[in-house]
Amino acid sequence: MKSYPKIALNVLITLLFSLMIYTPLFAAESLKTPLIDISGWEAEPAMEMEMNMNGVKMLNATRSYEKGDNTIDAAIMVTSQQMGMASFQGMNMSSGGIKIESSEMDGLKIMHTHDSNENEGNIMVLLGETETNSAIFSLGYSGISGKESMAILKQYNLKQIQNATNALMK
């Protein structure tokens, strides 16, 4: 008959091995937490996904919100590929109701695209980048102004999101 300490040790080793194998699932799960409720908006539960395609790995978490006909789609993404973040470098333009602005908020680079003709747009926040990884937060929206979308972005704790993604890029 086996002793309880040996049984406990075997169970512990099995559990730790399982956690090592399934760490990406827990990692993607950790990205869901910062996808907050937004006051006055109905939201679906946050969803996570892990992809590995031809050596390119991606973890993301998404959450969709609705308020009447207005929509918001928030996403946090960490990928094993650089995303070509040069577009975050000082691009500002406006033409025919479409406005693209790059700026900084809380020390993070932001690219905000807004189409006033359709009253929709997207805000991308560069959360981090290494030689081999990138992390972004994206807030796509429809039916709200560019000013309102920025006010909603400020409700998210971008530093918390950045910390969560940076931990996954190590």
C-alpha positions as a printed NumPy array, in Angstrom:
array([[  0.   ,   0.   ,   0.   ],
       [  1.338,   3.469,  -0.948],
       [  1.846,   6.108,   1.69 ],
       [ -0.217,   9.302,   1.622],
       [  2.838,  11.574,   1.1  ],
       [  3.786,   9.673,  -2.087],
       [  0.215,   9.822,  -3.377],
       [  0.051,  13.549,  -2.594],
       [  3.398,  14.105,  -4.341],
       [  2.217,  12.237,  -7.453],
       [ -1.001,  14.266,  -7.534],
       [  0.978,  17.504,  -7.12 ],
       [  3.416,  16.592,  -9.915],
       [  0.526,  15.683, -12.22 ],
       [ -1.244,  18.955, -11.428],
       [  1.883,  21.062, -12.039],
       [  2.58 ,  19.25 , -15.312],
       [ -1.022,  19.876, -16.407],
       [ -0.694,  23.569, -15.579],
       [  2.501,  23.822, -17.631],
       [  0.774,  22.251, -20.632],
       [ -2.363,  24.394, -20.342],
       [ -0.768,  27.711, -19.334],
       [ -1.923,  29.47 , -22.543],
       [ -5.534,  28.727, -21.641],
       [ -5.068,  30.342, -18.247],
       [ -3.137,  33.183, -19.906],
       [ -5.978,  33.978, -22.299],
       [ -8.373,  33.755, -19.35 ],
       [ -6.293,  36.395, -17.529],
       [ -6.908,  38.833, -20.386],
       [-10.683,  38.726, -19.823],
       [-10.548,  40.341, -16.379],
       [ -9.691,  43.904, -17.562],
       [-12.652,  43.924, -19.99 ],
       [-14.912,  45.865, -17.655],
       [-18.619,  46.627, -17.566],
       [-19.416,  50.028, -19.042],
       [-22.172,  51.942, -17.268],
       [-25.333,  52.16 , -19.385],
       [-24.197,  49.476, -21.851],
       [-25.306,  45.853, -22.076],
       [-22.397,  43.464, -22.507],
       [-21.817,  39.888, -23.515],
       [-19.471,  37.893, -21.281],
       [-15.836,  38.298, -22.282],
       [-14.461,  35.478, -24.422],
       [-10.889,  34.265, -24.816],
       [ -9.157,  32.506, -27.651],
       [ -5.761,  30.989, -28.287],
       [ -4.413,  30.394, -31.794],
       [ -1.255,  28.766, -33.06 ],
       [ -0.984,  28.873, -36.838],
       [  2.26 ,  28.056, -38.62 ],
       [  4.273,  29.043, -35.558],
       [  2.483,  32.367, -35.043],
       [  0.861,  32.321, -31.628],
       [ -1.905,  34.631, -30.526],
       [ -3.861,  35.039, -27.324],
       [ -6.817,  37.364, -27.202],
       [ -9.842,  38.288, -25.173],
       [-12.856,  40.116, -26.567],
       [-16.056,  41.627, -25.25 ],
       [-18.99 ,  43.173, -27.132],
       [-21.278,  45.892, -25.802],
       [-24.589,  47.342, -27.027],
       [-26.624,  50.418, -26.183],
       [-29.602,  50.627, -28.532],
       [-28.136,  50.583, -32.035],
       [-24.691,  51.63 , -30.798],
       [-21.964,  49.013, -30.431],
       [-18.503,  48.667, -28.935],
       [-16.093,  45.77 , -29.453],
       [-13.118,  45.657, -27.093],
       [-10.182,  43.305, -27.666],
       [ -6.863,  42.601, -25.982],
       [ -4.377,  40.747, -28.172],
       [ -0.906,  39.34 , -27.59 ],
       [  0.854,  37.867, -30.605],
       [  4.224,  36.245, -31.258],
       [  4.666,  38.515, -34.235],
       [  5.36 ,  42.202, -34.433],
       [  2.289,  44.019, -35.679],
       [  4.048,  46.725, -37.666],
       [  3.461,  49.331, -35.013],
       [  5.209,  52.02 , -37.016],
       [  1.7  ,  53.328, -37.724],
       [  1.663,  54.603, -34.133],
       [  4.448,  57.055, -34.979],
       [  2.987,  60.535, -35.312],
       [  0.363,  60.012, -38.015],
       [ -2.317,  62.693, -38.149],
       [ -4.611,  63.387, -41.08 ],
       [ -8.148,  64.392, -41.895],
       [-10.013,  64.08 , -45.179],
       [-13.677,  63.828, -46.161],
       [-14.919,  63.234, -42.618],
       [-12.283,  60.617, -41.824],
       [ -9.82 ,  61.567, -39.14 ],
       [ -6.712,  59.655, -38.046],
       [ -4.836,  60.832, -34.988],
       [ -1.921,  59.397, -33.095],
       [ -1.313,  60.511, -29.55 ],
       [ -0.309,  59.272, -26.101],
       [ -2.361,  58.549, -23.014],
       [ -0.85 ,  57.386, -19.743],
       [  2.472,  56.952, -21.579],
       [  0.949,  54.578, -24.164],
       [  0.819,  55.209, -27.907],
       [ -2.684,  55.496, -29.347],
       [ -4.   ,  55.49 , -32.91 ],
       [ -7.583,  56.781, -33.209],
       [ -9.455,  56.503, -36.499],
       [-12.927,  58.073, -36.707],
       [-15.321,  58.338, -39.642],
       [-17.774,  61.134, -38.839],
       [-19.818,  60.27 , -41.96 ],
       [-20.67 ,  56.839, -40.502],
       [-20.121,  57.828, -36.838],
       [-17.802,  54.881, -36.233],
       [-14.161,  54.178, -35.663],
       [-11.442,  52.339, -33.845],
       [ -8.922,  53.153, -31.149],
       [ -5.774,  51.032, -30.941],
       [ -3.444,  51.232, -27.96 ],
       [  0.083,  49.828, -28.209],
       [  0.532,  48.028, -24.882],
       [  3.982,  46.629, -25.515],
       [  6.372,  45.319, -28.075],
       [  9.488,  43.171, -27.948],
       [ 11.679,  41.887, -30.765],
       [  9.267,  38.996, -31.258],
       [  5.947,  39.954, -29.612],
       [  3.335,  42.669, -29.694],
       [  0.346,  43.507, -27.531],
       [ -2.509,  45.858, -28.379],
       [ -5.858,  46.924, -26.992],
       [ -8.493,  47.736, -29.593],
       [-11.8  ,  49.531, -29.083],
       [-13.988,  49.452, -32.19 ],
       [-17.24 ,  51.395, -32.072],
       [-20.294,  52.383, -34.063],
       [-22.936,  55.019, -33.347],
       [-20.922,  57.172, -30.945],
       [-18.727,  60.208, -31.442],
       [-14.957,  60.191, -31.382],
       [-15.06 ,  62.23 , -28.164],
       [-17.422,  59.729, -26.477],
       [-15.235,  56.81 , -27.606],
       [-12.205,  58.422, -25.93 ],
       [-14.223,  58.923, -22.722],
       [-15.111,  55.217, -22.785],
       [-11.463,  54.274, -23.419],
       [-10.495,  56.203, -20.274],
       [-12.756,  53.906, -18.213],
       [-10.428,  50.974, -18.946],
       [ -7.379,  50.58 , -16.72 ],
       [ -4.806,  50.565, -19.516],
       [ -1.9  ,  50.062, -17.1  ],
       [ -3.6  ,  46.93 , -15.703],
       [ -4.103,  45.667, -19.251],
       [ -0.484,  46.479, -20.105],
       [  0.769,  44.603, -17.04 ],
       [ -1.314,  41.551, -17.963],
       [  0.   ,  41.495, -21.532],
       [  3.612,  42.208, -20.559],
       [  3.559,  39.19 , -18.241],
       [  2.548,  37.039, -21.222],
       [  5.282,  38.412, -23.522],
       [  8.152,  37.324, -21.241]])
